[in-house]
Amino acid sequence: MTEVGCPACGYTAPDNHGPTHAYMSPNGPCWEMYGEVLAREFSDQEYYKSHRLLTDAYCAHHSIADERRASQSLNIHLAGLMLRFEYGESTESIVAFLKSAAGPREFPYLDQPEGAQSITIEAIHAAANADEHAVEVEKYARKVFAAWSDHHGTIRALIEGVRS
């Protein structure tokens, strides 16, 4: 079976010819792995505690297409990470922001940074329990957020614009 690499994170696995996302950029195996992690989160409330953080990190990391919906997803989910890591905001506050930010506005295309293609969710997928899952999600999200640091000024401006 042919190996395929995810254009967003670099995860390489045998091509499963499986479904992918309409505007995010994971390959079939990466999207399948994310789906398995989500299934675990939705079936166990201890795993679900990390859901908002994982969603913002994975969606930001994999929304790299030069397309309106992908740009919106990238900008909004990076804002979610920024609100968590720099502003210290709660999940409830982040969700409220995401809902208000998703209105009609222009979202700039952001070039994928170098190094982003070496950050995967493999350790999250392999987590043996909910505590390990939470630790791995936090590490992954911080790496994704740091990788996009060249665009943090753009994301701060988005947050300020939405809140003004």
N, C-alpha and C positions, 0 to 999 in steps of 0.2 A: 504494500500500500504506500502511496506517495505521502511524504511528510510535507506539511504546510505550516508556514509561520504566520502568526497574527501580525498584521501590519501596525497595530497599535502598541502591543506589549512584547511582541517577539516570541510568545509561547509557541512552541513547535510540537506537533503531534501528527500521527497518521490522519490523513484527510478522511473525515467521516461523511463528507458530502451532506452534512446536516444543515439545518436552517441557520440563518444569521439574523441580524437586526436590520430594519428598514433603512436606517441612516447612521447608526454607529458602525464601527469598522472591525469588529472581531471576526476571526475566521470561525468556521463551524466548530472545531474542537474547543476553542476558547469560550465561545458562546454556550456550548454544552456544559463546560465546567462551571461557568457562572450560574447557569440554570440549576445545576446540582447544589451549589452553595445556597442559592436562594430557596430551594426546596427545603433544605435543612433549616434555614432561618424561619421560614413560614410554618414549619412543623414543630418548633421548639422555642418557647418564649425566651429561654436563656440565650439562644443563638440570635434571636430576633433583636435583642438589645443593640446589636451592632449594625442593624440593617440600614439605617439612614446614612451612616458613615460609609459603609461598603457601597451603597448605591451612588452616593456622590463621587466617591473615588473611581469606581469602575466606569461610570457613565462619562465623567470628565476624561478619564484616560483613553476611552475608546471612541470618543466623538471627534474624530480627526478629519473627517471628510470636508471638503470645501463646498458645503451645502448649508442652506439656511437652518434647517432643523438641527443639524450636527453642531453648528456654531452656537445656536441657542442653548443646546444641551451642555456643551463644553463650558460656556460662560456661566450659566446658572449653577452647574454642579461645582465648578471651581469656587464660585461664590459661597456655596454651602460649606466647602472645605475651609475657606478663609474665615467664615463666620465661626466655625468650630475652633480652629487652631489659633487664629489671631484675635478674635473678638470674644472667645470663650462663651459663645451663646449656646443655649439649650436646643435640643432637637425640636421642640415645639416652636421656638423662635425661628429656627432655620426653615422649617416647613412653611411657616407663615410668610417668610421672605420669599421662598421659592415660588409660592403661589402668586405673590404680587409681582415678582420679576418676570413671570412668564407671559405678561401682557404684550400687546403690540409695541414692539420696539426693535431697533436694529441691533444685532449682535455681531461684533467683528469676527472675522475668521482669524484664528490664532495658529501660527505655525507650531507643529509638534516639536518640542525641544529634543535636542540630542540627549540620549540616555534614557528616554522614556520607554524605549523598546527593550529594556532589560528588567522591567518591573512586572511581575506576573502575580496571579492569585493562586499559584500552585500551593503555597504554604497554608493559605486559608482553606483551600479544598482538602488538604491533608490533616487539618487540625483534628486532634483526637477527642476534644471536648469543648464545651462552650467557653470556658476560660481561655483556652489556647486559641480558639477562634477569635475572641475579642482582642487578644494581644496581636495576632497576625493581621487582623483588619486594621487596627490602629497603625501598625508598622507600614502596611501597604498604603494606607491613605496619606500618611506623612510623606512617604517617598513620592507618591504621585503629586502631592501639593508642592513639594520642594522642586520636583522636576520642572514644573510650570512656573518657577519663580520669576522668570523674565517677563511674564504677563501679569504679575500681581498688581501692578499699577492700574492696568486696565480693569481688573476685577474690583479693586477698591473704588474706582470711578463708577462702575456699575452699581455697587452697593450704595454709594452715596446718592447716585441718581435715582434709584428706586425709592430710597428713603426720604428724599427731599420733597 
